[in-house]
Amino acid sequence: MRRSLCGLLALALVAGWALARDEDDEEKLKRLVRQLKADSVDVRRQSAGSLARMGADAKPAVKALSQAMLKDKDAKVRRYCVFAIKAIGDGAKSAVPDVIKVLQNDTDDDVRIIACNTLKAFAAEPKTAVPALAKALSVKNVGPYAADALADFGKDAKPAIAELVKALEGKATRSYAARALGKIGKDALPSLTKAVGHKDEDVRVEAVLALEHIGKDSVPTLVTALKDKDKDVRLNAVGTLGKLGKDAKEAVKGLATIVEKDESTDIRVTAASVLGKLGPDAKDAVPALERAIKAATKDKNDRAQRAAESALEEIKPKK
């Protein structure tokens, strides 16, 4: 009985503590908001950090956080405030215009990077966010994050095409910029097609990879890339065609040539696999595959032989 009573008392205390804690949440939030204006920078940092950790529960503090991220003199406070806006989520969408202002005007790279990540998370207000992100592409440390954010705007990032093309020239921004162009879709196809002919093979590779996002309309450009002098470009062109599935059937002729004539075993094997996945749609590649089998047998290249044989089985299955 005594144990039961102690247990009941313990439960009552826990319940009371939980209730008190719930009742204190509102006061805690008010205190943290007040502390965002404290004279002590340490207090302001702690307040902003605590609000960020609260996530969606900090929604009532959005206005105060917006003001602090725009006006506080301490960069770390501003960083925490922008991150808090991101952590709050949908409840903080009203702060997006202010996040854009932060990206445009803040002098601290880390603050601007967090602003890019926040805009990426919301992908809202494209008319103002996209130009701000496009301009940030040229900022050395911020550019990759701006390009990554633009990818999440998809077609709405169309106004940034010219700046994204310029960003292909930078090693740090290249892959993100190419992906963003791919996510824009058909409107960016001419730019990516031009990039496939770039003098730098790394740019060509990234452009080829980005074409996956455009789909069927990118097949002619990918077929052109199959003839590239660089092995990595050709290999990635074959791989991208493979990701397009049945939409790649217009590339059968080009893939057949690769299977039969490419100097790289890896590329020939990958091309054979892509043809096999196309099934009967790749019937025009049968003669090339048969010749590839004979050549591989002669050269004792088991990998190439097995790949071509497997593709034939998929293209014309046994009855």
C-alpha positions in Angstrom: 0.0 0.0 0.0 2.8 2.4 1.0 4.6 1.6 -2.3 1.4 2.3 -4.2 0.9 5.6 -2.4 4.4 6.6 -3.1 3.9 5.7 -6.7 0.7 7.8 -6.9 2.5 10.7 -5.3 5.3 10.4 -7.8 2.9 10.3 -10.6 1.1 13.4 -9.3 4.4 15.3 -8.9 5.4 14.4 -12.5 2.0 15.4 -13.8 2.2 18.6 -11.9 5.7 19.3 -13.1 4.6 18.6 -16.7 1.6 21.0 -16.3 3.8 23.7 -14.8 6.2 23.2 -17.6 3.5 23.6 -20.2 2.2 26.7 -18.4 5.7 28.1 -18.5 6.2 27.6 -22.2 4.4 30.8 -23.1 6.4 32.8 -20.5 9.6 31.3 -21.6 8.9 32.3 -25.2 8.1 35.9 -24.1 11.3 36.0 -22.1 13.4 34.7 -25.1 11.8 37.4 -27.3 12.6 40.1 -24.8 16.2 38.8 -24.6 16.7 39.3 -28.3 16.9 43.0 -27.5 19.2 42.6 -24.5 22.4 44.7 -24.2 24.5 41.6 -23.6 25.5 39.9 -26.9 25.8 36.6 -25.1 22.3 36.9 -23.9 21.1 37.7 -27.4 23.0 34.7 -28.8 21.6 32.3 -26.2 18.1 33.6 -26.9 18.3 33.2 -30.6 19.9 29.8 -30.2 17.1 28.7 -27.9 14.4 29.8 -30.2 16.1 27.9 -33.1 16.1 24.7 -31.0 12.3 25.2 -30.3 11.6 24.7 -34.0 7.9 25.1 -34.9 7.0 26.0 -31.3 8.8 29.4 -31.8 6.3 30.5 -34.4 5.1 33.5 -32.2 8.6 34.8 -32.2 8.9 35.1 -36.0 8.5 38.9 -36.1 11.1 39.4 -33.4 13.5 37.1 -35.1 13.0 38.9 -38.4 13.8 42.2 -36.8 16.9 40.8 -35.1 18.3 39.1 -38.2 18.0 42.4 -40.1 19.3 44.7 -37.4 21.4 43.0 -34.8 25.1 44.1 -35.0 26.4 40.7 -34.0 26.8 38.2 -36.9 26.4 35.2 -34.7 23.0 36.5 -33.5 21.9 37.1 -37.0 23.0 33.6 -38.0 21.0 32.0 -35.2 17.9 34.1 -36.1 17.9 33.1 -39.8 18.4 29.5 -38.8 15.5 29.8 -36.4 13.3 31.0 -39.2 14.3 27.9 -41.2 13.7 25.6 -38.2 10.2 27.0 -37.5 9.2 25.9 -41.0 5.9 26.8 -42.7 4.9 28.9 -39.8 7.6 31.3 -40.7 6.9 31.8 -44.4 5.9 35.4 -43.7 9.6 36.1 -42.9 10.8 35.0 -46.4 10.9 38.6 -47.7 13.1 39.5 -44.8 15.4 36.5 -45.4 15.8 37.8 -49.0 16.8 41.2 -47.7 19.4 39.4 -45.5 20.8 37.6 -48.5 21.0 40.8 -50.4 22.4 43.1 -47.7 24.2 41.2 -45.0 28.0 41.5 -45.0 28.7 38.1 -43.3 29.1 35.1 -45.6 27.8 32.6 -43.0 24.6 34.6 -42.5 24.1 34.7 -46.3 24.7 31.0 -46.6 22.1 30.2 -44.0 19.8 32.6 -45.8 20.3 30.6 -49.0 19.5 27.3 -47.2 16.4 28.9 -45.7 15.2 30.1 -49.1 15.9 26.6 -50.4 13.7 25.1 -47.7 10.8 27.4 -48.4 11.2 27.8 -52.2 8.8 30.8 -52.0 8.6 34.3 -53.3 10.4 33.4 -56.6 10.0 36.9 -58.1 12.3 38.4 -55.5 14.2 35.3 -54.2 15.4 34.1 -57.6 17.1 37.4 -58.6 18.7 37.7 -55.1 20.0 34.1 -55.3 21.2 34.7 -58.9 23.2 37.7 -57.8 24.7 35.7 -54.9 26.1 33.1 -57.4 29.1 35.3 -57.9 30.0 35.6 -54.2 32.9 33.2 -53.6 31.7 31.4 -50.5 28.0 31.9 -51.0 27.7 30.9 -54.6 27.4 27.1 -54.3 24.6 27.5 -51.7 22.8 30.0 -53.9 23.0 27.6 -56.9 21.8 24.7 -54.7 18.8 26.8 -53.6 17.9 27.8 -57.1 17.6 24.1 -58.1 14.7 23.8 -55.7 12.8 26.6 -57.4 12.6 24.5 -60.6 11.0 26.3 -63.6 10.7 29.5 -61.5 14.4 29.9 -61.6 14.3 30.6 -65.4 15.4 34.2 -64.9 18.6 33.0 -63.4 19.7 31.0 -66.5 22.4 33.5 -67.6 24.0 33.7 -64.2 23.9 29.9 -63.7 25.7 29.5 -67.1 28.4 31.8 -65.8 28.5 29.8 -62.6 29.4 26.7 -64.6 32.9 28.2 -65.0 33.6 28.0 -61.2 34.8 24.7 -59.7 32.9 25.3 -56.5 29.6 26.2 -58.1 29.7 24.1 -61.3 27.8 21.0 -60.2 25.1 22.9 -58.3 24.7 25.3 -61.2 24.3 22.5 -63.7 21.8 20.8 -61.6 19.8 24.0 -61.2 19.8 24.4 -65.0 18.5 20.9 -65.4 15.8 21.5 -62.9 14.6 24.5 -64.8 13.8 22.1 -67.6 13.4 22.7 -71.4 14.0 26.4 -71.1 17.6 25.7 -70.0 18.2 23.0 -72.7 20.0 25.3 -75.2 22.4 26.4 -72.4 23.2 22.9 -71.3 23.6 21.8 -75.0 26.1 24.5 -75.4 27.8 23.4 -72.2 28.2 19.9 -73.5 30.5 21.4 -76.1 32.5 23.4 -73.5 36.4 23.2 -73.7 36.5 22.0 -70.1 35.6 18.3 -69.7 34.4 18.8 -66.1 31.8 21.3 -67.4 30.8 18.8 -70.1 30.4 16.0 -67.5 28.2 18.2 -65.2 26.1 19.3 -68.2 25.5 15.7 -69.2 24.5 14.7 -65.7 22.1 17.7 -65.5 20.3 16.6 -68.7 18.7 13.8 -66.8 16.3 16.3 -65.2 15.1 17.5 -68.6 14.3 14.0 -69.9 13.4 12.9 -73.4 14.1 16.3 -75.0 17.7 16.0 -74.0 18.4 12.7 -75.9 19.8 14.4 -79.1 22.3 16.3 -76.9 23.3 13.1 -75.0 23.8 11.3 -78.3 26.2 14.0 -79.3 28.0 13.5 -76.0 28.5 9.8 -76.8 31.1 11.0 -79.4 33.1 13.1 -76.9 36.8 12.5 -76.8 36.8 12.3 -73.0 36.0 8.9 -71.5 34.2 10.4 -68.4 31.9 12.4 -70.6 31.0 9.4 -72.7 30.5 7.2 -69.7 28.2 9.7 -68.0 26.3 10.3 -71.2 25.6 6.5 -71.4 24.6 6.5 -67.7 22.3 9.4 -68.1 20.6 7.7 -71.1 20.1 4.7 -68.9 18.3 6.8 -66.3 15.9 8.0 -68.9 14.5 4.5 -69.4 12.3 4.1 -72.5 12.7 7.8 -73.3 16.2 6.9 -74.5 15.1 4.7 -77.4 16.0 7.4 -79.9 19.6 6.9 -78.8 19.8 3.2 -79.9 21.9 3.9 -82.9 24.5 5.9 -80.9 24.5 3.3 -78.1 25.0 0.5 -80.6 28.1 2.3 -82.0 29.4 2.6 -78.5 28.9 -1.1 -77.8 30.8 -2.1 -80.9 33.6 0.5 -81.1 34.3 2.4 -77.9 37.8 1.8 -76.6 36.6 1.6 -73.0 35.3 -1.8 -71.7 33.4 0.0 -68.9 31.6 2.2 -71.4 30.8 -0.7 -73.8 29.5 -2.8 -70.9 27.3 0.1 -69.6 25.9 0.8 -73.1 25.0 -2.8 -73.5 23.2 -2.7 -70.2 21.2 0.3 -71.3 20.3 -1.3 -74.6 19.2 -4.4 -72.8 16.8 -2.4 -70.5 15.2 -0.9 -73.6 14.2 -4.4 -74.7 12.6 -4.8 -78.1 12.9 -1.0 -78.6 16.6 -1.6 -79.1 16.2 -4.2 -81.9 18.2 -2.1 -84.4 21.2 -2.6 -82.1 21.2 -6.4 -82.6 23.7 -6.5 -85.4 26.1 -4.3 -83.5 25.7 -6.5 -80.4 26.4 -9.7 -82.3 29.5 -8.2 -83.8 30.6 -7.0 -80.3 30.2 -10.5 -79.0 32.4 -11.9 -81.7 35.0 -9.3 -81.1 34.9 -9.8 -77.3 35.2 -13.5 -77.7 38.3 -13.1 -79.9 39.8 -10.6 -77.4 38.9 -12.9 -74.5 37.0 -9.9 -72.9 34.5 -11.8 -70.8 32.9 -8.7 -69.3 32.1 -7.2 -72.7 30.9 -10.5 -74.0 28.6 -11.3 -71.1 27.1 -7.7 -71.3 26.4 -7.9 -75.0 24.9 -11.4 -74.6 22.7 -10.3 -71.8 21.5 -7.4 -73.8 20.6 -9.6 -76.7 18.6 -11.9 -74.4 16.6 -8.8 -73.2 16.1 -7.5 -76.7 15.0 -10.7 -78.4 14.0 -13.1 -75.6 13.9 -16.8 -76.3 10.4 -18.1 -77.3 
